[in-house]
Amino acid sequence: MNSSDSDVRSKSKSKHGTGRGHNTSIDVAKLAGVSQATVSRAFTPNSKMTPATRQRVLDAARTLKYAPDAIARSLISNSTNIVAVIMQNTT
């Protein structure tokens, strides 16, 4: 373990303190030293950012056990990417 690993662990306490999925993108941003918008872009495929910044955000997210909330993202983007199939008797 190098010194940067211990720095990440020591900073990983969020306001919720548990590290069990209750952390937000704001907590990840603080740990990674970036803005919340940068955290959002890091989880968006094909978004423009340096590989080093993306890796720093993903490392912070992994440390905090953070995963983006698909429902929250769908509220912002107004798109769920969910397809529903409704069928009457198939026999």
N, C-alpha and C positions, 0 to 999 in steps of 0.2 A: 504494500500500500504506500503510495507516495503522499506528499503533503497536500496536493490538490484534492485527493480523495478524502482526506480527513477534513479539509476545509468545506467540501460539499456536504459531508455528513453533519458537521457542526452547525451549518446554516440550514439544515433541512427541517428544523422545527417550524411549523407554520403556526398561524394563530389558533388552529384547531389542535395542533400538537400530536395527532395520532399517526399521521402518515398512512392512513388506511382508506384512501380514496376520497377523503373529505377536502383535499387540497384543491385550490382553484388555479386557473391560469395566471392569476395575479401572484400567487405564492411561487409558482414556477418562474415567473418573470423576475421576481425579487432574487431568488436563488441563482438564476442564470445571469443576472445583471443586465437584463434587456427589458424592453417594454412588453406589455400584455399583447399588443398587436403583433410583435415579433414572435411570441409564443404561438399565436393563432396561425401565422404564416408558416411556422415550422411544421405544423401538422397538416398543411394544405399541399397536396401534391403539385409539383411543377411551379411552386412559388419561388420568387427570386430572393435568394439570400446566400450568404457565403456558407460553404460546407462546415466551416469551423463554428459559426454561430448556430447553425441547425444542430450540430452535434452537442454543443453546450446546452441548448434548450432540451434536447432529448435526454441527455444525461441527468439534468435537473428533474425532468418529469419522471424518469425512472426512479431516481432517489426518493421523490415524494410520492411515488406510486400514483401518479396523475395520469388520467386518460381523458381525452376530450369527450364532452357530453354531446352525443349525436342529436338529442332532442333540443338542447339549447342552440346548437348550430342551425338546426332546421328552422327555429323561430327567427333567427337573424337573417338567414338566407332565403326564407320563404319557400324552401324546397326540401322535401324529405327524402327523395330518391327511393321511395317505397312504391312497389307495384302490388296492387291487390287484384286477385282473381276471384270473381264471384261466379259460381256455377250452380245450375239447377241439377237435379238428378242426372248422373252420368250413365245410368244403366238403361 
